[in-house]
Amino acid sequence: MGVLDALNLDGKNVVITGGGTGLGLEMVRGMAEAGANVAIAGRRQGPIDEAADMVKGLGCKSMAVSTDVTDTVAVNALFETVLAEWGDVHILFNNAGIVRETGRPPLWEITDESWRIGIETNLSSAFYCARAISKHMADRGSGKIVNVASGFGFRGGRDNYMYTAGKGGVVNITRAMAVSLGRYGITCNAIVPGFFPTEATNATSMSLPRGDLIPVGRTGFPKEFGPVAVWLASSASDYMTGEMFIVDGGGLAGGMAPTGYGPISELA
Amino acid sequence: MPVPNEWTLEGKVALITADARGWAAVLAGALAEAGADVAVAGDSPEHVESAASAVRKEGRRAASFVGAFPGYAETDAAVSRTVSELGGLDILVNASLNQLGKPTLDTTEFEWNTVMDANAGSAFRWARSAGRVMTEQGSGHIVNVISEMAERGLTNHAAFSASQAAIQQITRSLSLEWGTAGVRINCIATGWVELNPPPLEEQQKELLVRYLPLRRKGTPDEIATLMIYLAGDFSDFTTGQTIFVDGGAMAHA
């Protein structure tokens, strides 16, 4: 058996939140191509139904479960449904998040409601989902939890509170879960995407880094997301836990200086 | 099994450095399994040959360069020979380390210079030699396999950990310098990884192992697919990064 066999996800059951669109959809595609059955949770029925059809088209089982991930009753029901149908959940992808609801108001204009929804969606949902399924994983003695954080989990964004605070929380809850759940055979890691133009990011007015601020000189292609998701979901990554897998074109490595900035000087 | 087609290194040529830990055989074999032809360079004939034979066992072409690589002349020559013997150079894996664990008060100037040169100096030279070909052709992937002591300190490891941090900084800077030239460079930082770790019960007698969240040591094949990913075209948006494969050690406070 070669090392690449470890990437096989045949017979593995995955639950992914926010899997109907954007990068979530790319992760769904990657996992189905690697042989996994994928349960897709999302707010809107249309996109998750289409994603489920795509998975079935690739020869894997799929279900689309309309779920508000900020509602713990709905989250618990999601996992009960998947367990009732498939018996096992091996992999959880906490991908649901909202970049921004509307506009970019100054701090003093952010409402309680908008703060609450932002934190609930970007951070609490990952906790709710992990809480709902981790006991099942611990009882089996194996499981993989993959959170989706963001470069904004490591640095601030201007007029950007719920996303940066939520993603910063995701970074550290990933470490806490890794340290706590390792003894039960569960690993927990996070993917940290840089700027990938998707429906959600395009719909906002955020001032996001464009190609000329990214060391590789371009934004990410959504298809560059699937392989990393497969690796983190598979046994190939079994010795990695509590880590952040950064896929950002070099953005975090170089701070935010413009691409190519590098003063020349001679030794004195 | 169906290997996801993103993971193929078909048609690519890799150059990997081998040291006495024996990891290069595992990693070179994995590169070959993914479809690459592989050149192996190192100063131990035994370890270079075992890595080359792991490549041939996968049905791929191998080249071996046994010797010391103390300067640009030697690394440039190995890169040129890789290009002429295997037809190109797409991937460089720096998998060779020189470890030193010694109280700082006893560490000689020679030891400091040696560990810095064998690790940071060597990684820099190999990257520079490979980078000349890669920036010219507008593509290439460099993977530096380092220790997580790049980020964490350790008693008796002041020189070694500094040499690892230096590779991390070389990686970050080159990711910026060569980003628009199509060259990607990343590190895989390992924790307590061994070629043949003792049985689990034996390992867990060590306090260190019980401290690790996964409560075990890792093996080189557990970094193999990550190396393949970082060596292939589907990681083209990943650069300047250090990815830790360490059983959770870094997640601790």
Chai-1 contact restraints between the chains, C-beta under 6 A:
chainA,res_idxA,chainB,res_idxB,connection_type,confidence,min_distance_angstrom,max_distance_angstrom,comment,restraint_id
A,G2,B,E33,contact,1.0,0.0,6.0,A-B,restraint_1
A,V3,B,A30,contact,1.0,0.0,6.0,A-B,restraint_2
A,V3,B,D221,contact,1.0,0.0,6.0,A-B,restraint_3
A,V3,B,A224,contact,1.0,0.0,6.0,A-B,restraint_4
A,V3,B,T225,contact,1.0,0.0,6.0,A-B,restraint_5
A,L4,B,V3,contact,1.0,0.0,6.0,A-B,restraint_6
A,L4,B,W7,contact,1.0,0.0,6.0,A-B,restraint_7
A,D5,B,M1,contact,1.0,0.0,6.0,A-B,restraint_8
A,N8,B,M1,contact,1.0,0.0,6.0,A-B,restraint_9
A,E33,B,P4,contact,1.0,0.0,6.0,A-B,restraint_10
A,A34,B,P4,contact,1.0,0.0,6.0,A-B,restraint_11
A,R175,B,A251,contact,1.0,0.0,6.0,A-B,restraint_12
A,A178,B,P213,contact,1.0,0.0,6.0,A-B,restraint_13
A,A178,B,G248,contact,1.0,0.0,6.0,A-B,restraint_14
A,A178,B,A251,contact,1.0,0.0,6.0,A-B,restraint_15
A,V179,B,P213,contact,1.0,0.0,6.0,A-B,restraint_16
A,V179,B,A251,contact,1.0,0.0,6.0,A-B,restraint_17
A,G182,B,P213,contact,1.0,0.0,6.0,A-B,restraint_18
A,G182,B,L214,contact,1.0,0.0,6.0,A-B,restraint_19
A,G182,B,G248,contact,1.0,0.0,6.0,A-B,restraint_20
A,P215,B,S175,contact,1.0,0.0,6.0,A-B,restraint_21
A,P215,B,L176,contact,1.0,0.0,6.0,A-B,restraint_22
A,P215,B,G179,contact,1.0,0.0,6.0,A-B,restraint_23
A,V216,B,G179,contact,1.0,0.0,6.0,A-B,restraint_24
A,V216,B,T239,contact,1.0,0.0,6.0,A-B,restraint_25
A,G217,B,T180,contact,1.0,0.0,6.0,A-B,restraint_26
A,G220,B,F237,contact,1.0,0.0,6.0,A-B,restraint_27
A,E224,B,F237,contact,1.0,0.0,6.0,A-B,restraint_28
A,P227,B,E6,contact,1.0,0.0,6.0,A-B,restraint_29
A,P227,B,Y229,contact,1.0,0.0,6.0,A-B,restraint_30
A,P227,B,F234,contact,1.0,0.0,6.0,A-B,restraint_31
A,W231,B,Y229,contact,1.0,0.0,6.0,A-B,restraint_32
A,A236,B,T225,contact,1.0,0.0,6.0,A-B,restraint_33
A,Y239,B,G218,contact,1.0,0.0,6.0,A-B,restraint_34
A,Y239,B,E222,contact,1.0,0.0,6.0,A-B,restraint_35
A,Y239,B,V245,contact,1.0,0.0,6.0,A-B,restraint_36
A,Y239,B,G247,contact,1.0,0.0,6.0,A-B,restraint_37
A,M240,B,V245,contact,1.0,0.0,6.0,A-B,restraint_38
A,T241,B,P213,contact,1.0,0.0,6.0,A-B,restraint_39
A,T241,B,G248,contact,1.0,0.0,6.0,A-B,restraint_40
A,G242,B,G248,contact,1.0,0.0,6.0,A-B,restraint_41
A,G242,B,A251,contact,1.0,0.0,6.0,A-B,restraint_42
A,E243,B,F244,contact,1.0,0.0,6.0,A-B,restraint_43
A,I246,B,Q241,contact,1.0,0.0,6.0,A-B,restraint_44
A,V247,B,F237,contact,1.0,0.0,6.0,A-B,restraint_45
A,V247,B,T238,contact,1.0,0.0,6.0,A-B,restraint_46
A,G249,B,F237,contact,1.0,0.0,6.0,A-B,restraint_47
A,G250,B,S175,contact,1.0,0.0,6.0,A-B,restraint_48
A,G250,B,G179,contact,1.0,0.0,6.0,A-B,restraint_49
A,G250,B,T239,contact,1.0,0.0,6.0,A-B,restraint_50
A,G250,B,G240,contact,1.0,0.0,6.0,A-B,restraint_51
A,A253,B,R172,contact,1.0,0.0,6.0,A-B,restraint_52
A,A253,B,S175,contact,1.0,0.0,6.0,A-B,restraint_53
A,A253,B,G240,contact,1.0,0.0,6.0,A-B,restraint_54
A,G254,B,L176,contact,1.0,0.0,6.0,A-B,restraint_55
